[in-house]
């Protein structure tokens, strides 16, 4: 209260106690998880535990660190911040602090760098005592088994991918097969015959070319631009489907990234050899005491207990949630869905109610942009292509008359503040223009509105042409759609 002018809620203290016992605390969006983390971090310091406060992106890590620094400076406790652009000495210096703020990805990469260090001077991290993980379900469940890899370069094999992609674009549906569940691709007998005609030899005898063709099949027919990846400044960048953010420094493995580079006609970089690898699951199980916070944990209670031997504790809200969550409205096709969206946005915008339109991909966000522009509706866009302006866009999203279109980037850790005037207009209206594969992501989006007992509203608009339906379509679905 002396440093930030904030008196912590009882529920924040309860959350802090729960974390100190090594639990996963489910705290609703807007309950102040940043402040909650201060208490177990201080407790870790008192107990002599090297404590890490781990967030899912650098925007949040730096924001939380700056707030925490104000408090801990008052207590004469030095804390550290680790960002990916920091040099070795700067990282080493900050890792020596008793409390460290860092992202899960940078923590993992630094762990691998320590493992391949050639001398003591290059070592950065100390003991793994106590971890407080924000958005714990995302890090410990959704991304648990995603490999984190440090690579070394190999010989240039771009020739194979250029030739393979050229060949793949000439194929028909009868020339290849891709297993929808495992995403394992291969040529059919007819495809192998075509390959022999084109290349002049049995393709299966040339390991490099055979692998390149199989990965180019995935790149061409399964990997979607502005959904699975974006192209920025001549570079293919992976987009995290859970957060909507670019995964900087990461590449698809086993040549898939090169296949996509061939598809997008950008520079094909040399394939990397693996020097060191780990997963978040293996890494965070090394901590003596592991805890976490998220607004959506109860759905994964079994996984948390089975994998990490941690319990989920549901922390009540400080004030009752009065946000109105309306039932989904389903449409036959996207066109009619977007027509309804425009009318809804026009109606609420005319009153001055701020609107957050949540989308599942960069591509979908740009579809919405196109629709709103046709009707001359003003908007701000937040997606992986426009992430540099995140702080400014989020700061304005709750203002009177604001229309914000965003991918899942706005779904976690984003505090959209509203004024008393906006609350009287009904608070922030959240419109999801399609459902995500994981219900938890939808709940995170809804949670941007109606924080701390404020007014708010949410609704999801879906259509039978949404990716979620198309990717899981069955014969019964086709009959249903025809009837509709």
C-alpha positions as a Markdown table, in Angstrom:
| # | Residue | x | y | z |
|---|---|---|---|---|
| 1 | Unk | 0.0 | 0.0 | 0.0 |
| 2 | Unk | 2.9 | 2.4 | 0.8 |
| 3 | Unk | 4.6 | 1.8 | -2.6 |
| 4 | Unk | 1.9 | 1.1 | -5.1 |
| 5 | Unk | -1.1 | 2.7 | -3.4 |
| 6 | Unk | -2.9 | -0.7 | -3.5 |
| 7 | Unk | -4.3 | -2.5 | -0.5 |
| 8 | Unk | -4.2 | -6.3 | -1.3 |
| 9 | Unk | -7.5 | -8.1 | -1.3 |
| 10 | Unk | -8.0 | -11.1 | 1.1 |
| 11 | Unk | -8.3 | -13.3 | -2.0 |
| 12 | Unk | -4.8 | -12.2 | -3.2 |
| 13 | Unk | -3.4 | -13.1 | 0.2 |
| 14 | Unk | -5.2 | -16.4 | 0.0 |
| 15 | Unk | -3.7 | -17.0 | -3.5 |
| 16 | Unk | -0.3 | -16.2 | -2.2 |
| 17 | Unk | -0.6 | -18.7 | 0.7 |
| 18 | Unk | -1.8 | -21.3 | -1.8 |
| 19 | Unk | 1.3 | -20.7 | -4.0 |
| 20 | Unk | 3.6 | -20.9 | -1.0 |
| 21 | Unk | 2.3 | -24.4 | -0.4 |
| 22 | Unk | 3.2 | -25.4 | -4.0 |
| 23 | Unk | -0.4 | -25.4 | -5.4 |
| 24 | Unk | -1.9 | -24.3 | -8.6 |
| 25 | Unk | -4.2 | -21.4 | -7.7 |
| 26 | Unk | -7.1 | -20.8 | -10.0 |
| 27 | Unk | -7.8 | -17.1 | -9.8 |
| 28 | Unk | -10.2 | -15.5 | -12.2 |
| 29 | Unk | -9.1 | -12.9 | -14.7 |
| 30 | Unk | -8.8 | -9.5 | -13.2 |
| 31 | Unk | -8.2 | -10.7 | -9.6 |
| 32 | Unk | -4.6 | -9.3 | -9.6 |
| 33 | Unk | -2.3 | -12.2 | -10.1 |
| 34 | Unk | 0.7 | -9.9 | -10.5 |
| 35 | Unk | 0.2 | -8.5 | -6.9 |
| 36 | Unk | -0.6 | -12.1 | -5.7 |
| 37 | Unk | 2.8 | -13.3 | -6.8 |
| 38 | Unk | 4.6 | -10.7 | -4.7 |
| 39 | Unk | 3.7 | -12.5 | -1.4 |
| 40 | Unk | 5.0 | -16.0 | -2.2 |
| 41 | Unk | 8.1 | -14.4 | -3.9 |
| 42 | Unk | 8.8 | -12.5 | -0.6 |
| 43 | Unk | 8.1 | -15.7 | 1.4 |
| 44 | Unk | 10.6 | -17.6 | -0.9 |
| 45 | Unk | 13.2 | -14.9 | -0.1 |
| 46 | Unk | 12.6 | -15.2 | 3.6 |
| 47 | Unk | 13.0 | -19.0 | 3.4 |
| 48 | Unk | 16.3 | -18.6 | 1.4 |
| 49 | Unk | 14.8 | -20.1 | -1.7 |
| 50 | Unk | 16.0 | -19.0 | -5.2 |
| 51 | Unk | 12.6 | -17.8 | -6.5 |
| 52 | Unk | 11.5 | -17.5 | -10.2 |
| 53 | Unk | 8.4 | -15.6 | -11.2 |
| 54 | Unk | 7.7 | -17.0 | -14.7 |
| 55 | Unk | 5.4 | -15.4 | -17.2 |
| 56 | Unk | 4.5 | -16.3 | -20.8 |
| 57 | Unk | 5.9 | -13.3 | -22.7 |
| 58 | Unk | 8.3 | -10.5 | -22.3 |
| 59 | Unk | 5.7 | -7.8 | -22.3 |
| 60 | Unk | 4.2 | -9.3 | -19.1 |
| 61 | Unk | 7.6 | -10.2 | -17.6 |
| 62 | Unk | 8.8 | -6.6 | -17.9 |
| 63 | Unk | 5.5 | -5.1 | -16.7 |
| 64 | Unk | 5.4 | -7.4 | -13.6 |
| 65 | Unk | 9.0 | -6.8 | -12.8 |
| 66 | Unk | 8.7 | -3.0 | -12.8 |
| 67 | Unk | 5.7 | -3.2 | -10.5 |
| 68 | Unk | 7.5 | -5.7 | -8.2 |
| 69 | Unk | 10.7 | -3.6 | -8.2 |
| 70 | Unk | 8.9 | -0.7 | -6.6 |
| 71 | Unk | 7.8 | -2.9 | -3.7 |
| 72 | Unk | 11.0 | -4.8 | -3.3 |
| 73 | Unk | 13.2 | -1.7 | -3.5 |
| 74 | Unk | 11.3 | -0.4 | -0.4 |
| 75 | Unk | 12.3 | -3.7 | 1.4 |
| 76 | Unk | 15.9 | -3.4 | 0.2 |
| 77 | Unk | 15.6 | -6.6 | -1.8 |
| 78 | Unk | 17.2 | -6.7 | -5.2 |
| 79 | Unk | 15.3 | -8.5 | -7.9 |
| 80 | Unk | 16.3 | -9.5 | -11.4 |
| 81 | Unk | 14.8 | -9.4 | -14.9 |
| 82 | Unk | 15.9 | -11.6 | -17.8 |
| 83 | Unk | 15.0 | -10.7 | -21.4 |
| 84 | Unk | 16.2 | -12.6 | -24.5 |
| 85 | Unk | 18.2 | -9.6 | -25.8 |
| 86 | Unk | 20.4 | -9.4 | -22.7 |
| 87 | Unk | 24.1 | -10.2 | -23.0 |
| 88 | Unk | 25.7 | -13.0 | -21.0 |
| 89 | Unk | 27.1 | -10.9 | -18.3 |
| 90 | Unk | 23.9 | -9.0 | -17.8 |
| 91 | Unk | 22.0 | -12.3 | -17.5 |
| 92 | Unk | 24.5 | -13.7 | -15.1 |
| 93 | Unk | 24.2 | -10.6 | -12.9 |
| 94 | Unk | 20.4 | -10.8 | -12.8 |
| 95 | Unk | 20.3 | -14.6 | -12.3 |
| 96 | Unk | 22.2 | -14.0 | -9.0 |
| 97 | Unk | 19.4 | -12.0 | -7.5 |
| 98 | Unk | 17.2 | -13.9 | -5.0 |
| 99 | Unk | 14.0 | -13.2 | -7.0 |
| 100 | Unk | 14.0 | -13.3 | -10.8 |
| 101 | Unk | 11.4 | -12.4 | -13.4 |
| 102 | Unk | 11.6 | -14.2 | -16.7 |
| 103 | Unk | 9.6 | -15.9 | -19.4 |
| 104 | Unk | 9.2 | -19.7 | -19.6 |
| 105 | Unk | 10.9 | -19.9 | -23.0 |
| 106 | Unk | 14.0 | -17.8 | -22.0 |
| 107 | Unk | 14.3 | -19.8 | -18.8 |
| 108 | Unk | 14.3 | -23.0 | -20.8 |
| 109 | Unk | 16.8 | -21.7 | -23.4 |
| 110 | Unk | 19.2 | -20.5 | -20.7 |
| 111 | Unk | 19.0 | -23.9 | -19.1 |
| 112 | Unk | 20.1 | -25.5 | -22.4 |
| 113 | Unk | 22.8 | -22.9 | -22.8 |
| 114 | Unk | 24.1 | -23.8 | -19.4 |
| 115 | Unk | 24.1 | -27.5 | -20.4 |
| 116 | Unk | 26.3 | -26.9 | -23.5 |
| 117 | Unk | 28.6 | -24.3 | -21.8 |
| 118 | Unk | 32.3 | -25.0 | -22.3 |
| 119 | Unk | 33.4 | -23.5 | -19.0 |
| 120 | Unk | 32.2 | -22.2 | -15.6 |
| 121 | Unk | 32.3 | -18.5 | -16.8 |
| 122 | Unk | 29.4 | -19.2 | -19.2 |
| 123 | Unk | 27.1 | -20.7 | -16.6 |
| 124 | Unk | 24.1 | -18.5 | -15.6 |
| 125 | Unk | 21.4 | -20.2 | -13.6 |
| 126 | Unk | 21.7 | -21.4 | -10.0 |
| 127 | Unk | 19.5 | -23.8 | -8.0 |
| 128 | Unk | 16.0 | -24.6 | -8.9 |
| 129 | Unk | 14.2 | -23.9 | -5.6 |
| 130 | Unk | 10.8 | -22.3 | -6.1 |
| 131 | Unk | 8.9 | -21.5 | -9.3 |
| 132 | Unk | 5.7 | -19.3 | -9.5 |
| 133 | Unk | 4.3 | -19.8 | -13.0 |
| 134 | Unk | 1.7 | -17.4 | -14.3 |
| 135 | Unk | -0.7 | -18.9 | -16.9 |
| 136 | Unk | 0.3 | -22.3 | -15.5 |
| 137 | Unk | -2.1 | -24.3 | -17.6 |
| 138 | Unk | -0.6 | -22.9 | -20.8 |
| 139 | Unk | 3.0 | -23.6 | -19.7 |
| 140 | Unk | 2.6 | -26.9 | -17.8 |
| 141 | Unk | -0.2 | -28.5 | -19.8 |
| 142 | Unk | -0.7 | -27.0 | -23.3 |
| 143 | Unk | 3.0 | -26.5 | -24.1 |
| 144 | Unk | 4.3 | -29.2 | -21.7 |
| 145 | Unk | 5.8 | -31.5 | -24.3 |
| 146 | Unk | 6.8 | -28.9 | -26.9 |
| 147 | Unk | 10.5 | -29.4 | -27.4 |
| 148 | Unk | 12.8 | -26.4 | -26.6 |
| 149 | Unk | 15.8 | -26.8 | -28.9 |
| 150 | Unk | 19.2 | -25.2 | -29.2 |
| 151 | Unk | 20.6 | -26.0 | -32.7 |
| 152 | Unk | 23.8 | -25.9 | -34.6 |
| 153 | Unk | 24.0 | -25.4 | -38.4 |
| 154 | Unk | 24.5 | -28.2 | -40.9 |
| 155 | Unk | 25.4 | -28.2 | -44.6 |
| 156 | Unk | 23.1 | -26.3 | -47.0 |
| 157 | Unk | 20.5 | -28.6 | -48.4 |
| 158 | Unk | 18.1 | -26.0 | -49.8 |
| 159 | Unk | 18.4 | -27.6 | -53.2 |
| 160 | Unk | 16.3 | -30.6 | -52.1 |
| 161 | Unk | 13.5 | -28.4 | -50.8 |
| 162 | Unk | 13.3 | -26.2 | -53.9 |
| 163 | Unk | 13.1 | -29.3 | -56.1 |
| 164 | Unk | 10.8 | -31.2 | -53.7 |
| 165 | Unk | 8.3 | -28.3 | -53.4 |
| 166 | Unk | 8.2 | -27.8 | -57.2 |
| 167 | Unk | 7.4 | -31.5 | -57.5 |
| 168 | Unk | 4.7 | -31.5 | -54.8 |
| 169 | Unk | 2.8 | -28.6 | -56.4 |
| 170 | Unk | 2.3 | -30.9 | -59.5 |
| 171 | Unk | 0.7 | -33.7 | -57.6 |
| 172 | Unk | -3.0 | -34.6 | -57.5 |
| 173 | Unk | -5.0 | -36.0 | -54.6 |
| 174 | Unk | -4.3 | -39.6 | -55.8 |
| 175 | Unk | -0.5 | -39.1 | -55.5 |
| 176 | Unk | -0.2 | -38.6 | -51.8 |
| 177 | Unk | -1.8 | -39.4 | -48.4 |
| 178 | Unk | -1.6 | -37.5 | -45.1 |
| 179 | Unk | -2.8 | -39.0 | -41.8 |
| 180 | Unk | -5.1 | -36.4 | -40.3 |
| 181 | Unk | -4.3 | -37.3 | -36.7 |
| 182 | Unk | -0.6 | -37.9 | -36.8 |
| 183 | Unk | 0.2 | -35.6 | -39.7 |
| 184 | Unk | 2.4 | -38.3 | -41.2 |
| 185 | Unk | 2.7 | -37.8 | -45.0 |
| 186 | Unk | 3.8 | -40.1 | -47.8 |
| 187 | Unk | 3.4 | -40.7 | -51.5 |
| 188 | Unk | 1.1 | -43.4 | -52.9 |
| 189 | Unk | 2.4 | -45.9 | -55.4 |
| 190 | Unk | 1.2 | -43.5 | -58.2 |
| 191 | Unk | 3.1 | -40.7 | -56.5 |
| 192 | Unk | 6.3 | -42.8 | -56.3 |
| 193 | Unk | 6.0 | -43.5 | -60.0 |
| 194 | Unk | 5.6 | -39.8 | -60.8 |
| 195 | Unk | 8.7 | -39.0 | -58.7 |
| 196 | Unk | 10.8 | -41.6 | -60.6 |
| 197 | Unk | 9.7 | -40.0 | -63.9 |
| 198 | Unk | 10.6 | -36.5 | -62.6 |
| 199 | Unk | 13.9 | -37.2 | -60.8 |
| 200 | Unk | 15.1 | -40.3 | -62.8 |
| 201 | Unk | 15.6 | -42.6 | -59.8 |
| 202 | Unk | 13.7 | -44.4 | -57.0 |
| 203 | Unk | 13.0 | -41.5 | -54.6 |
| 204 | Unk | 13.0 | -43.7 | -51.5 |
| 205 | Unk | 16.7 | -44.5 | -52.2 |
| 206 | Unk | 17.6 | -40.8 | -51.7 |
| 207 | Unk | 17.0 | -40.1 | -48.0 |
| 208 | Unk | 17.4 | -36.3 | -48.3 |
| 209 | Unk | 15.0 | -35.9 | -51.2 |
| 210 | Unk | 12.5 | -38.3 | -49.8 |
| 211 | Unk | 12.4 | -36.4 | -46.5 |
| 212 | Unk | 12.1 | -33.1 | -48.3 |
| 213 | Unk | 9.1 | -34.3 | -50.4 |
| 214 | Unk | 7.3 | -35.6 | -47.3 |
| 215 | Unk | 7.8 | -32.3 | -45.4 |
| 216 | Unk | 6.8 | -30.3 | -48.5 |
| 217 | Unk | 3.6 | -32.3 | -48.6 |
| 218 | Unk | 2.8 | -31.1 | -45.1 |
| 219 | Unk | 3.9 | -27.5 | -45.9 |
| 220 | Unk | 1.7 | -27.3 | -48.9 |
| 221 | Unk | -1.4 | -29.1 | -47.7 |
| 222 | Unk | -1.5 | -28.7 | -43.9 |
| 223 | Unk | 0.5 | -25.7 | -42.8 |
| 224 | Unk | -1.6 | -22.5 | -43.2 |
| 225 | Unk | -0.1 | -19.0 | -43.6 |
| 226 | Unk | -1.4 | -16.5 | -41.1 |
| 227 | Unk | -2.7 | -19.4 | -38.9 |
| 228 | Unk | 0.3 | -21.7 | -38.2 |
| 229 | Unk | 2.9 | -19.1 | -39.3 |
| 230 | Unk | 3.4 | -15.7 | -40.7 |
| 231 | Unk | 5.9 | -14.2 | -43.1 |
| 232 | Unk | 7.5 | -11.0 | -41.9 |
| 233 | Unk | 10.5 | -9.3 | -43.5 |
| 234 | Unk | 11.3 | -12.3 | -45.7 |
| 235 | Unk | 11.3 | -14.7 | -42.7 |
| 236 | Unk | 8.9 | -17.5 | -41.8 |
| 237 | Unk | 7.9 | -17.1 | -38.1 |
| 238 | Unk | 5.9 | -19.7 | -36.1 |
| 239 | Unk | 2.7 | -18.4 | -34.4 |
| 240 | Unk | 1.7 | -20.1 | -31.1 |
| 241 | Unk | -1.9 | -21.3 | -31.5 |
| 242 | Unk | -2.5 | -20.9 | -27.8 |
| 243 | Unk | -1.3 | -17.3 | -27.4 |
| 244 | Unk | -1.4 | -15.9 | -30.9 |
| 245 | Unk | 2.2 | -14.7 | -30.4 |
| 246 | Unk | 5.2 | -15.2 | -32.6 |
| 247 | Unk | 7.6 | -17.8 | -31.2 |
| 248 | Unk | 10.8 | -15.9 | -31.9 |
| 249 | Unk | 13.9 | -17.9 | -32.5 |
| 250 | Unk | 12.0 | -21.2 | -33.0 |
| 251 | Unk | 11.9 | -23.3 | -36.2 |
| 252 | Unk | 9.7 | -26.2 | -37.2 |
| 253 | Unk | 11.9 | -29.4 | -37.0 |
| 254 | Unk | 12.9 | -32.1 | -39.4 |
| 255 | Unk | 13.0 | -29.8 | -42.4 |
| 256 | Unk | 9.4 | -28.6 | -42.2 |
| 257 | Unk | 10.5 | -25.0 | -41.7 |
| 258 | Unk | 12.6 | -25.3 | -44.8 |
| 259 | Unk | 9.7 | -26.7 | -46.7 |
| 260 | Unk | 7.5 | -23.8 | -45.7 |
| 261 | Unk | 10.3 | -21.4 | -46.7 |
| 262 | Unk | 10.3 | -23.1 | -50.2 |
| 263 | Unk | 6.5 | -22.7 | -50.3 |
| 264 | Unk | 6.7 | -19.0 | -49.4 |
| 265 | Unk | 9.6 | -18.4 | -51.8 |
| 266 | Unk | 11.9 | -16.9 | -49.1 |
| 267 | Unk | 15.5 | -17.7 | -48.3 |
| 268 | Unk | 15.8 | -21.4 | -47.3 |
| 269 | Unk | 18.0 | -21.4 | -44.3 |
| 270 | Unk | 20.3 | -24.4 | -43.5 |
| 271 | Unk | 18.7 | -27.1 | -41.5 |
| 272 | Unk | 19.7 | -27.2 | -37.9 |
| 273 | Unk | 21.3 | -30.1 | -35.9 |
| 274 | Unk | 20.1 | -30.5 | -32.3 |
| 275 | Unk | 22.8 | -29.5 | -29.7 |
| 276 | Unk | 20.5 | -29.7 | -26.7 |
| 277 | Unk | 16.8 | -30.1 | -26.1 |
| 278 | Unk | 14.3 | -30.3 | -23.3 |
| 279 | Unk | 10.6 | -29.9 | -22.6 |
| 280 | Unk | 8.8 | -27.6 | -20.1 |
| 281 | Unk | 7.5 | -30.7 | -18.4 |
| 282 | Unk | 10.9 | -32.1 | -17.8 |
| 283 | Unk | 12.4 | -28.7 | -16.9 |
| 284 | Unk | 9.8 | -27.6 | -14.3 |
| 285 | Unk | 9.7 | -30.9 | -12.6 |
| 286 | Unk | 13.2 | -30.2 | -11.5 |
| 287 | Unk | 12.0 | -27.5 | -9.0 |
| 288 | Unk | 11.9 | -28.4 | -5.3 |
| 289 | Unk | 8.6 | -26.4 | -5.0 |
| 290 | Unk | 6.4 | -25.7 | -8.0 |
| 291 | Unk | 3.4 | -23.5 | -8.0 |
| 292 | Unk | 1.3 | -21.6 | -10.5 |
| 293 | Unk | -1.6 | -19.3 | -11.2 |
| 294 | Unk | -4.2 | -19.3 | -14.0 |
| 295 | Unk | -7.8 | -18.4 | -14.5 |
| 296 | Unk | -8.5 | -21.8 | -16.0 |
| 297 | Unk | -7.0 | -24.7 | -14.0 |
| 298 | Unk | -9.8 | -26.8 | -12.8 |
| 299 | Unk | -10.3 | -28.4 | -16.3 |
| 300 | Unk | -6.7 | -29.8 | -15.9 |
| 301 | Unk | -6.8 | -30.9 | -12.3 |
| 302 | Unk | -6.0 | -34.5 | -13.1 |
| 303 | Unk | -3.0 | -33.6 | -15.3 |
| 304 | Unk | -1.5 | -31.2 | -12.7 |
| 305 | Unk | -1.7 | -33.9 | -10.0 |
| 306 | Unk | -0.5 | -36.8 | -12.2 |
| 307 | Unk | 2.3 | -35.1 | -13.9 |
| 308 | Unk | 3.5 | -32.5 | -11.3 |
| 309 | Unk | 2.1 | -33.9 | -8.1 |
| 310 | Unk | 0.4 | -30.5 | -7.5 |
| 311 | Unk | -3.1 | -29.7 | -6.3 |
| 312 | Unk | -5.5 | -27.1 | -7.8 |
| 313 | Unk | -7.1 | -24.7 | -5.3 |
| 314 | Unk | -9.9 | -22.5 | -6.5 |
| 315 | Unk | -9.6 | -19.0 | -5.0 |
| 316 | Unk | -12.9 | -17.1 | -4.8 |
| 317 | Unk | -13.3 | -13.7 | -6.6 |
| 318 | Unk | -13.0 | -10.5 | -4.6 |
| 319 | Unk | -16.3 | -9.3 | -5.9 |
| 320 | Unk | -19.1 | -11.3 | -7.6 |
| 321 | Unk | -18.8 | -11.6 | -11.4 |
| 322 | Unk | -21.8 | -9.8 | -13.0 |
| 323 | Unk | -20.6 | -10.1 | -16.6 |
| 324 | Unk | -23.4 | -11.3 | -18.8 |
| 325 | Unk | -22.2 | -14.3 | -20.8 |
| 326 | Unk | -24.7 | -14.8 | -23.6 |
| 327 | Unk | -25.3 | -18.1 | -25.4 |
| 328 | Unk | -23.5 | -18.7 | -28.7 |
| 329 | Unk | -25.3 | -17.8 | -31.9 |
| 330 | Unk | -24.6 | -20.2 | -34.8 |
| 331 | Unk | -24.9 | -19.3 | -38.5 |
| 332 | Unk | -24.9 | -21.5 | -41.6 |
| 333 | Unk | -21.9 | -19.7 | -43.2 |
| 334 | Unk | -19.3 | -17.0 | -42.5 |
| 335 | Unk | -21.0 | -14.4 | -44.6 |
| 336 | Unk | -24.2 | -14.4 | -42.5 |
| 337 | Unk | -22.1 | -14.5 | -39.3 |
| 338 | Unk | -20.1 | -11.4 | -40.4 |
| 339 | Unk | -23.3 | -9.6 | -41.4 |
| 340 | Unk | -24.6 | -10.1 | -37.9 |
| 341 | Unk | -21.2 | -9.0 | -36.4 |
| 342 | Unk | -21.3 | -5.7 | -38.4 |
| 343 | Unk | -24.8 | -4.9 | -37.2 |
| 344 | Unk | -24.0 | -5.7 | -33.6 |
| 345 | Unk | -20.8 | -3.6 | -33.7 |
| 346 | Unk | -22.6 | -0.7 | -35.3 |
| 347 | Unk | -25.3 | -0.8 | -32.7 |
| 348 | Unk | -23.0 | -0.9 | -29.7 |
| 349 | Unk | -20.4 | 1.5 | -31.2 |
| 350 | Unk | -23.1 | 4.1 | -31.8 |
| 351 | Unk | -23.7 | 4.1 | -28.0 |
| 352 | Unk | -20.0 | 4.4 | -27.3 |
| 353 | Unk | -19.6 | 0.9 | -25.7 |
| 354 | Unk | -16.0 | -0.4 | -26.2 |
| 355 | Unk | -15.8 | -3.7 | -28.1 |
| 356 | Unk | -13.1 | -6.4 | -28.2 |
| 357 | Unk | -13.4 | -8.8 | -31.1 |
| 358 | Unk | -11.5 | -12.0 | -30.4 |
| 359 | Unk | -10.3 | -14.1 | -33.3 |
| 360 | Unk | -8.4 | -17.5 | -33.4 |
| 361 | Unk | -5.7 | -16.6 | -36.0 |
| 362 | Unk | -4.0 | -13.8 | -37.9 |
| 363 | Unk | -6.0 | -14.8 | -41.0 |
| 364 | Unk | -9.3 | -14.5 | -39.2 |
| 365 | Unk | -8.4 | -11.2 | -37.7 |
| 366 | Unk | -7.7 | -9.8 | -41.1 |
| 367 | Unk | -11.0 | -11.2 | -42.4 |
| 368 | Unk | -12.7 | -9.2 | -39.7 |
| 369 | Unk | -10.7 | -6.1 | -40.6 |
| 370 | Unk | -11.8 | -6.4 | -44.2 |
| 371 | Unk | -15.5 | -6.6 | -43.1 |
| 372 | Unk | -15.3 | -3.6 | -40.8 |
| 373 | Unk | -13.5 | -1.5 | -43.3 |
| 374 | Unk | -16.2 | -2.1 | -45.9 |
| 375 | Unk | -18.6 | -0.4 | -43.4 |
| 376 | Unk | -16.1 | 2.3 | -42.5 |
| 377 | Unk | -16.0 | 1.3 | -38.8 |
| 378 | Unk | -12.8 | 2.4 | -37.0 |
| 379 | Unk | -10.7 | -0.2 | -35.3 |
| 380 | Unk | -7.3 | -1.1 | -33.8 |
| 381 | Unk | -5.7 | -4.4 | -34.7 |
| 382 | Unk | -3.6 | -6.6 | -32.5 |
| 383 | Unk | -2.0 | -9.7 | -33.9 |
| 384 | Unk | 1.4 | -11.3 | -34.4 |
| 385 | Unk | 2.2 | -9.0 | -37.3 |
| 386 | Unk | 1.4 | -5.9 | -35.2 |
| 387 | Unk | 2.8 | -7.0 | -31.8 |
| 388 | Unk | 5.1 | -4.0 | -31.3 |
| 389 | Unk | 2.1 | -1.7 | -30.6 |
| 390 | Unk | 0.5 | -4.1 | -28.1 |
| 391 | Unk | 0.8 | -1.9 | -25.0 |
| 392 | Unk | -0.8 | 1.1 | -26.8 |
| 393 | Unk | -3.6 | -0.9 | -28.3 |
| 394 | Unk | -4.4 | -2.6 | -25.0 |
| 395 | Unk | -4.4 | 0.7 | -23.1 |
| 396 | Unk | -7.0 | 2.1 | -25.5 |
| 397 | Unk | -9.2 | -1.0 | -25.8 |
| 398 | Unk | -11.5 | 0.0 | -22.8 |
| 399 | Unk | -12.0 | 3.6 | -23.9 |
| 400 | Unk | -15.4 | 4.9 | -25.0 |
| 401 | Unk | -16.1 | 4.0 | -28.6 |
| 402 | Unk | -13.0 | 1.8 | -29.0 |
| 403 | Unk | -13.2 | -1.2 | -31.4 |
| 404 | Unk | -10.3 | -3.6 | -31.0 |
| 405 | Unk | -9.7 | -6.7 | -33.1 |
| 406 | Unk | -7.3 | -9.2 | -31.6 |
| 407 | Unk | -6.0 | -12.7 | -31.8 |
| 408 | Unk | -5.4 | -14.8 | -28.7 |
| 409 | Unk | -2.7 | -12.3 | -27.8 |
| 410 | Unk | -5.4 | -10.4 | -26.0 |
| 411 | Unk | -6.7 | -13.5 | -24.3 |
| 412 | Unk | -4.2 | -13.9 | -21.4 |
| 413 | Unk | -2.6 | -11.4 | -19.0 |
| 414 | Unk | -4.2 | -8.4 | -20.7 |
| 415 | Unk | -5.7 | -5.9 | -18.3 |
| 416 | Unk | -8.2 | -3.8 | -20.2 |
| 417 | Unk | -9.3 | -0.9 | -17.9 |
| 418 | Unk | -12.6 | 0.9 | -18.2 |
| 419 | Unk | -14.0 | 4.2 | -16.8 |
| 420 | Unk | -17.1 | 4.8 | -14.8 |
| 421 | Unk | -18.8 | 6.2 | -18.0 |
| 422 | Unk | -18.0 | 3.0 | -19.9 |
| 423 | Unk | -19.3 | 0.9 | -17.1 |
| 424 | Unk | -22.6 | 2.7 | -17.3 |
| 425 | Unk | -22.7 | 1.9 | -21.0 |
| 426 | Unk | -22.5 | -1.8 | -20.2 |
| 427 | Unk | -18.8 | -2.3 | -19.8 |
| 428 | Unk | -16.5 | -4.0 | -22.3 |
| 429 | Unk | -18.3 | -6.1 | -24.9 |
| 430 | Unk | -16.3 | -9.2 | -25.9 |
| 431 | Unk | -17.3 | -10.8 | -29.2 |
| 432 | Unk | -15.6 | -14.1 | -30.1 |
| 433 | Unk | -16.0 | -14.6 | -33.9 |
| 434 | Unk | -15.3 | -18.4 | -33.6 |
| 435 | Unk | -14.6 | -20.9 | -30.9 |
| 436 | Unk | -11.1 | -22.1 | -30.1 |
| 437 | Unk | -10.1 | -25.8 | -30.0 |
| 438 | Unk | -9.6 | -25.5 | -26.2 |
| 439 | Unk | -12.4 | -24.2 | -24.1 |
| 440 | Unk | -9.9 | -22.6 | -21.7 |
| 441 | Unk | -8.8 | -20.2 | -24.4 |
| 442 | Unk | -12.4 | -19.0 | -24.8 |
| 443 | Unk | -12.7 | -18.5 | -21.1 |
| 444 | Unk | -9.6 | -16.5 | -21.1 |
| 445 | Unk | -11.0 | -14.2 | -23.8 |
| 446 | Unk | -14.3 | -13.8 | -21.9 |
| 447 | Unk | -12.3 | -12.9 | -18.8 |
| 448 | Unk | -11.1 | -9.6 | -20.4 |
| 449 | Unk | -14.5 | -8.2 | -19.5 |
| 450 | Unk | -16.3 | -7.9 | -16.1 |
| 451 | Unk | -13.2 | -7.7 | -13.9 |
| 452 | Unk | -13.5 | -6.9 | -10.2 |
| 453 | Unk | -17.3 | -6.8 | -10.3 |
| 454 | Unk | -17.5 | -4.4 | -13.3 |
| 455 | Unk | -20.3 | -4.6 | -15.8 |
| 456 | Unk | -19.5 | -6.5 | -19.0 |
| 457 | Unk | -20.8 | -8.7 | -21.7 |
| 458 | Unk | -19.6 | -11.6 | -23.9 |
| 459 | Unk | -20.9 | -13.6 | -26.8 |
| 460 | Unk | -19.5 | -16.1 | -29.3 |
| 461 | Unk | -20.6 | -16.1 | -32.9 |
| 462 | Unk | -19.9 | -19.4 | -34.8 |
| 463 | Unk | -20.6 | -20.7 | -38.3 |
| 464 | Unk | -20.5 | -24.1 | -39.9 |
| 465 | Unk | -17.6 | -22.8 | -42.0 |
| 466 | Unk | -15.4 | -22.1 | -39.0 |
| 467 | Unk | -12.0 | -23.9 | -38.9 |
| 468 | Unk | -13.1 | -25.8 | -35.7 |
| 469 | Unk | -15.9 | -27.4 | -37.7 |
| 470 | Unk | -14.1 | -27.9 | -40.9 |
| 471 | Unk | -11.1 | -29.6 | -39.2 |
| 472 | Unk | -13.4 | -32.0 | -37.4 |
| 473 | Unk | -16.0 | -32.5 | -40.0 |
| 474 | Unk | -17.7 | -35.9 | -40.4 |
| 475 | Unk | -20.2 | -37.4 | -42.7 |
| 476 | Unk | -22.9 | -36.6 | -40.1 |
| 477 | Unk | -21.7 | -33.0 | -40.1 |
| 478 | Unk | -22.0 | -32.7 | -43.9 |
| 479 | Unk | -25.6 | -34.0 | -43.6 |
| 480 | Unk | -26.4 | -31.5 | -40.8 |
| 481 | Unk | -24.9 | -28.6 | -42.8 |
| 482 | Unk | -27.0 | -29.6 | -45.9 |
| 483 | Unk | -30.2 | -29.7 | -43.7 |
| 484 | Unk | -29.3 | -26.3 | -42.2 |
